[in-house]
């Protein structure tokens, strides 16, 4: 019997999800984390990371997934990984230096210097914390996107294999590898001469924060497509979904340095053009090296923040979605929460499901994205037990079609801080959850209440 104990930790306005997956009684579990961050004031994030360390006894983390690089989803990585623990495999989407500069522009003054080092050099940041494999996952939309069940044989449970994701199940992504090398050309050292502290290349020591004395090992870089499911362990599987609606317009504008607003430009493209024109006017360039310099330099970050008003709003079109669940269905899912919503009890059981959990980060669920997800996941989505409501329950990211793609027995979880300034979860989203698809059970994980799940095959 396969089972998983998972938890949306009580971190408030952010996301920190963890799980231990067991393929047999008394076996060593696979340990998984999806995002680790919060913008809620106080010690909620530190408390929950300490709790996680106590649960796993500082063992290695097998799988760490970073949905995207906004601070409220990743600013706890230093707490997570700088306490004698490291991660064997880190999955994340590749964001270009321009996209990472946008994330830096949206970060507040209170953001930790380690967060900006992550934005400046994600590979170096993770290598410095002992990560063994860094897997960049990307997906592309085509007119006839194939679902997982049309041409991919299902996995079978096995008595063989260890607690490590089988990367060989996933397709290689040569185009993603090319994008990475084009975007990270700034890692190359200058041909001659010395750089000032304000012009350090990627991987050089930064002026802010204490110098890290830990030995750095080179991680193995992988570039994978989201198209195929993969075995997380011998009894559990996963599948990613990723669409990057930012990269194409941003790369086009920054490459051509053409900031002219045209009548056929979408609202998003107009915002990016205004932002990038302002950044170019201040820095005189948009090349990767200069943008990384700006991310690392406090004065330059202030200039980036001053430009951010052009795109303030919803630009979370890059989140890496993860579905995971047992290879063998059916399964029983049980959810427990310290606070109940809609009058539902403190514990809820759902017997008709495949035991799957859909983790969505800050995904923007347009009609096109929801339709792509339906085709991409097939029955993995429609029979899932747990739905992570995107972007803390914000209106621009919500779509009733996502809920209609699941079983009425699905249990939905919203990660949001109490009394947050965004009004998350928005009343419109709460109303939709309460009435769409017959009304589903939904719960909020805030800074006081975690939401815990146990999923086991029957």
N, C-alpha and C positions, 0 to 999 in steps of 0.2 A: 504494500500500500504506500503510495506517494502522498506526501503532505507538505504544506508550507505554512509557516507562521510569519505573517507580514504585518506591517504597521505604518500608518501615516503618523509621524511623530508630531507632538504638540509644539510646533515652532511658530505658530501664528502666520503672519503674512509672508509666506514662502512655501517651500516644499522640501521635505526630508522623508523619504520612504525607504524602508529597509525590509529585508526578508531572509529567512533561513529555510532552505528547501531540503527535505529529507527523502531519500529514495527507499529507505528501509528503516525499521526501528533500530535505534542505537547506532545508526550510521553517521559518519561525518557529513554535515550539511554543506550545501553550496550557499554562500553568503552574498547577498545582492543589495546594492543601494542605488536608488534613482534620485538624483539631485540632493543637495545638502546646502540649504541657505534660508535666510529670513531677513526681512527688514523690520521686524517687530523689535522695539526697544526692550531692554532687559536681558535676562540671562536664559531665556527659553531655549535658544539654539544650543548654547554651551551645555545646558542641563541635559538636553536630549542626546547630544553627541556623547556626553559622558555615560549616559544610560546605555547607549548602543555599545560602547567599548566594554561596559560591564557584562552585557549580554553575550558578546562573542569572545570575551577574555583576550582581547588584543590579538586574535588570530588574523591571518591575512584575509583581506576582502577579495572574493573571487571575481565579482563583476561590479563595476561602478559605471553607471550611465549618467551622462550630463545632457539634459534635454537641450539646453542652450546656455549662453554665458551671461545672462542677466544676474546681477548681484544677489537678488533674493532667491536664486536657485543654486548658487555656487559659492557664496561667500563663507560657507562653513567648511570648505575643503581643507583649509589649514588646520582647523580643529580636528577634522576627521582623520587626516593623514599625517599630522605632525606629532602623533602621540605613540610612536613606535609601531604604527600599523601602516601598511601600504596596500595597494590594490594590484592584483595580477593583471586584470584586463579592464581598460577604460574605453567605453564607447561614447562617441560624441559626434556631432556634425562639424564639418569644417566651415569655419567662418573666415572670410578674407580680412586682411588688415583694415579695410574700410568698414566692414561690418563690426569688427571689434572696436574700432574708434567710435562708432555710433553707440555701442554698449557703454563705453567709457564716458561718452557725453551725457548719457542718461543716468549715470551713477551720481549719488549725492556726495557732498563733501566728507561725510562720515565714513565712506568706504575705506576698507583696510588697504594699505599698500600692496599686500599680497594679492589682492583681487586684481589690481592693475597689472601686476606681473603676470598673472594668468592670462589676461587679455593681450599683453604685449607678446608673450611667447608661451602658448599653451603646451607645446611639446616640452620645452625646457622646464616649465613649472612642474609638469607631471614626472619627467625624468628625475628631477631633483628630489622627488619623494618616492623613488624606488619603483615606479610603475614599470611593469615588464612588457606589456603590449598596449599600444595605443591604436584603436580601431576607429577610423573616420568612416561614418556611414552616410550615404546619400541615396536619394531616389529621384527618378525622373518620371514625369507624366507622359504617357503616350496615349494615342486615341483609343487603343484597344488593350488597356492594361489588363493583364491576366490575373485572375484570382489564384489564391494558393491551392485551390482544389482542382483546377483544370488540368494542370500538367506537372504537378509536383506530388510525388507519392508521399503519403503520411508516414511519419516515423512510428516505430514500434518500441515499446519499453524493452530495456536490455539489462542484463546482469553485469555487463562489461562497461568500462569507461569510468573516468574519475569525475571530480567536481570542477570541471573546466568547460567553458563553452567551446563547441566544435566549430571553429572558424572555417573549416573546410566545407561546411554545409552552405556557406554564404558565397554568392558570386563576387568575383573580383571586380573592382570598379576602376578601370584604366582612366576614364575621363576625370573621375574624382582625384586620382593621383596627379594627373596633369594640372588640374586647378590648384592643388596644394603647392606644387613646385613653382608654378607661376606666381602665386600669391606670396610665397615665402622667400623670394629671391633676396629680400633684405637681410636674410641670415648670412649672406656672403660677406666676408670682411672687405673693407675698402682696399683698393690696390696699394696705397701707400699713405703714410702720414698717420698721425694720432688723432683720435676723436676726443672732443671735450666731453665732460660728464653729461651735457645735454644732448649729445649726439652718439650715444652708445648703440651698437648694433644689438640685435637679438642675442640673448644668451650672455651678455656682459653684465657685471654686477650693477645694481641700481643704487642710487644714492639714498633712497628711502628704505627704512627698516633695517634690521640686523642682517649681517652677512650669514648665509647658510653654509655651515662647515661640513655638511654631510657629503660623502662621496656620491657622485652622480654616475649612474650607469645608463648606457644608451638603451632606450626602449626600442622594440621592434615596431615599425609603423606598418599598418595594414589599411587598405582602402577597399571597402566592401559596399555592395549594393544592398538595398533594403528588400529586394524582390523575393528572396527565399526565406522560409523559416529556418531555424537552426536549433540544435540541441544544446540547451544550457547545461544539462547533465543527462544521465542515462534515463531519467524518468520525467524530465521537464523540458519544455521547448519555449522558444521565444521567436518573435518576429517584429522587425522595426518598420516604421513608416516615416518617411521624411520628404518634405517638399520645401524648397527654398525659393520663395517668391521675391526675396530681396536681391539675391546675387546678380541676376541678369541685369536689372535696371541700374543697380549701383555700379557694377563693373563697367557697363556701357558708358555711363556718364563720367565716371572717374578716369576711364581710359582715354576717351575722346576729349575730355575737358570741355564738353559742350553743355552749357548750363541753360541754353535757350528753352523757355517754356513754350510748348507747342499745343495747338488746340486739341490734338488727339492724345496728349499725355494724360495718363490716369492721375488721380489725386495723389497716389503714393509716389509716382515718378516726379510729379511737380514738387512734392515735399523734399525728396532726396536731392533734386537739382538745386533747390534753394539752400539746403543744408551744405551740400558739397561746394557750392559756389562761395558760400560764406567761409568755409574752412579753407578753401584754396586762396581766398583773398587774405586770410590771416597768416597762413603758413607759406604761401607761394608755391606749393606743390601738393600732390595727392599720392605720391609714390609710397610703396610700403614702408621703406626705411623712415621717411619723415613722419608717417602716421604712427609707427611704433614709438618713435621718439616722443611724439605728442602724448601717447598713452602713458609713457613712463614719467614725463615731466609735469610737475604740479602746476606750473604756470600755464603750460600748454593745455592741460586738462581744463583749466578754467575757461580758456578760449573755446574749447570743444563744448563745454556746458553752455556757454553763451550762444553757440550756434544751434543748440538742440531744440530751441523753440520752433524751428522750422518743421520738425518732424515729430514734435511731441504728440503722443497719442499711441495708437496701436501699430507697432511694427514688429510684432512677435510672429513672424511668418517663417521661422526657421526651426521650430522645436522638433526634436527627435522623439517620436512616439514609440513606446514599447508595449507590446502585448506579450504576456507570459502566462503559462498554465501547464497542467499535466499533459503528458503525451497521451495517456489513456483516460478517456471519459467513460461514464459520468463522474461527477464529483459533488461533494457537499461543501457548501461555503457557509461559514458562520462569522458574523460581524459583531463586535462589541465596542461600545463607546461610552465614555463617561458622561456624555450629554446626549439626550435623544431629541429628535426633531420630528415635527408633524405628529407628535403623540405616539410615535412608535416606541416599542420597548427598548430596553438597554441592550438586548441581544436579539439578533434576527437570524433565522436560518433560511437558506435557499437550497432546495434539493435538486432542482432541475437546471443544471448548468454544466459547462465544460470545465469549470474551475478557473477560468481565465480572468486576468486583470488587465485593464487597458489604462496605461499611464500616459498622460497627454501633455505635460509641461504647460506651456503658454500657447498652445496651438490655436490658430485662428480658424474656426470651423465655418468657412464659406460653404455654399451649396456644392461647389466643385470639389472642395476638399473632402466633404462628407461622402460624396458619391465615389471619389477615388478610394476612400478608406473602406467602403462597403465592398468594392471589387477586390481590393488588396487583401483584406482579411477574411472575407467570406464568412463561413460559420464560426470561425474563431471569434469574431466580433459579435455576431447575432446571439450566441449562446453564452456570452461571458457572464461572470458573477459580479465583478466589481468594475465600476466606471469612475475614473478620476475626472471630475469636471474641469475642463480647461481653464487656465488663467484665473484661478481663484473665484470663478463665477462671474466674470465680467460679461457685459452685454455684447461688445463687439466680437468676442471669441465664441459665443454660444450659438448653437443651432439646434432647433428641435429635432432635425433630421438625425442627429447623432443618437439621441435617445430612442427614436423610432427604429434605429438599426439594431437595437438590443432587445432582449427578452423583457417583458414586464416585471420579471422577478429580479432584475438587476438592482444592485445596491450602489448608490452614487455617493461619492465623497468629495467634499469641497475643502481645500486648504486655504484658510483666510484668517487674518488677525481680527480680534475683537475691536470694534470701533475704529477700523482702519479708514483712512481718508478717502478711499476709492468707493466706499459703500459695497465692498465685496462681502458675501455674494449679493449681487444686485437683486432687488425685489422681483424684477422681471424674470430672472433666471430661476429664483426660488419658486415662483409661480408656475413656470414651465415644468420644473421637476415634479411639482405637486399635481399637475393635471395632464401632462402629455403621456401618451401610452398608458392611459388609465391611472396615472399617478404612481411614481416609484418612491421607494424608501431612500431618503437622502440624509446625510450626516455631515457635520462640519468639524474639521480638525483645526482647532485654534491653539492659542498659546497655553490653554489650560487643559484641553481634552485631546487625547490621542484617539485614533480609530484603529482598532486591531482586528485582524482577520485570521481565521484558520481555514485552510482549504485542504481537503483530503479526498482521494479517489475512493469510490465505493465498489 
